């Protein structure tokens, strides 16, 4: 059993039910929840580690959704796709699941992500050069917006890198990431903003 909670956000009752039933049948996840809208998730007390969400649910609400994700520290977010979306619209997701694929593909994606997390240790080779650069700036006390401006990146790109760093290392707090940056010698004690 994967001791994780999964939330599905999908406006179609039929699709919600199918995915929910299939994930529950596997008996490998602690809890599976489903919601018909992003507002229903926001208003729930459910604590999910993984979101499976139809990108249509957050169209024109990306900033609000990113803020919610930042506050909830999801392990990863999977786009549930059966409509046409641009690459720009899909870049905030860690992975994609196409509704035409077998449900086992979705289950395997989730298992694979968690197996990689268990095998990996927070070390220097785990992070890309860009992730190390962002980790360094986070440790120095810069906000996501400041990092985006500093590196000439979009807010969403920096946020995605931040999520990937947390996912790869298992460290979600700024304090923990600062200690990681120190241990990897990306920053010195003097460089950390008090």
N, C-alpha and C positions, 0 to 999 in steps of 0.2 A: 504494500500500500504506500502511495505517495501521500505523506501527511500534509497535503496542501488543499486549499479551497479554490474552486474555480467559479467565476461568474461569467455567464453568457448574456450579452446585451444584443438583442435582435428583435426588430418590430414584428416579424412574422411569428404568430403563435405556433404554426406547424413546424417551422424550422427550429424554433426554440425547443419545442417538445422532443423532436427527433434527436437533436444533439444532447439534450438533457438526459433522455432515457438511455441513449447509447453510452454516455459517460458514466451514468449511475450503474449501468449493468456491469461495467468493468470492475467495479468495487476496488479500484486502486486509488481513488481520490477521497479525501476526508469528507468534503461537502461539495455539492454542485448546486449553484443557484442560477436562476435565470430571471431576466428583466426585459420588459418590452421597450424601455427607453433609458437613456442615460440619467434622466431625472429620477427614475425609480431606483437606480443604483445609488445615486447621491443621497437619497432620502432613506436608504436602508441602513440597517446596523450590520450588514454582512461584511465580513472581513475576507476579501479574496486575495490570493497570491497571484493568480493568473486571470487575465481578462481575455475573453474571446468576444470580439465586438465587431458588428457590422459598421464600417466607416460612415455609412449614411447617418448613423445616430449622432455623430459629432460634427457633421458638416456645418460650417459657420460658427462652430463653438469650440474650435481647437484650443484657443487660449485657456478657456475655462476647463477643458478636459485635461490639458497639460498641468494646470495648477492642481487639479484634483489628483492626478497621478503622482505628482511630486509629494503631495501630502500623505499619500497612501503607500508609497514605495512598493509597487507591484514588482514581482520577480520578472515578469515579461507580459507583453500584450500581443495577441494574435488577431490579425484582421480576418474577419469572416467575409469572404468575397463571393458574390454571385452577380455583381453588377460591374460596370466599367468605372474605374477610378484612375486618376493620374498617378504617376510616381510621386509627385509632390504631395498628394493627399495620403499616400501610403507610407511615407518616410518615417512617420512617428511610431510605426509598429515594429516590433522585433521580428515578427514572422507573419506568414500568410497561410490561410487555409481556404482552399477553393471548395465550395459546396459540392462540386462534381466529384471530388476525391472521396475515397472511402473514409469512414469515420476512423478507421484504424490509423490513417495517415495523421489525423489530428492528435490522436492519443500518442502515437509514436513521436510526434514533434514535442509534445509536453514531456514525455519520458526522457527523450534525448537531452532536452535542455537541463533537466534535473540531474541526469547522470553526468553530464559535463560539469555541472556545478560541484558535484560530490568529488569528482576526480581532480578538479583544478584546485590549486592552492594560490593564494595571492602572492605572486612573485613577479619579477620584472618582465619575464617573457610572456606573461599572461595578457598584458595590455599592449595595444598598438601605440605607435609614436604619438598619434593625435590624442589618444586617451591619456597618455602620460602627461602631455602638455596641458590638457584640461585638468587633470588631477593636481598638477603643480599649481595652477591658478586658483583652483578651489581651495587648496591648502593655504594659499596666500590670502584668502578671505574675499576673493572676487565673487560677485553674484553671477548667475547664468547670463544675465543681460550684459554685464561688464565683460565677461569672457567672450561672448558673441561679438561684441564691438571690438575687443582687443584682437581677436583672431580673424575678423572679417567673415564670420559664419552667421547663419541664421540662429535665432533663439531655439528653434526646434532641433537643429543639428546638435547644438551643444547639449540640449536636454537629452537627446538620444544617446550621445556619448556618455553623459553622466549616468544614465540608466544602465548602459552596458558595463561601465566600470563597477557599479554596484552589483550587477548581476554576476560578473566574472569573479569578483572578489568576495561577495557575500557581505560586504560592508556597506551600510546604507546611511550612516550618519556622517555629517561633516567632520566631527571629531575623529571618528574612525578612519575616514579617508585622509585626514591630515596626518595621523600616525602612520598610515600606509605610505604616504608621500615621503615622510621623514625616513622610514625604514628602507625605502627604495632610493634614498639620497637624491630625490627630486627637488627637495627644498632643505634649507637649514633652519634651525630654531629661530635664528635672527630674522628670517624672511617671513615668518608667520605673523600675521597681524594680530595684536592683542585684543 
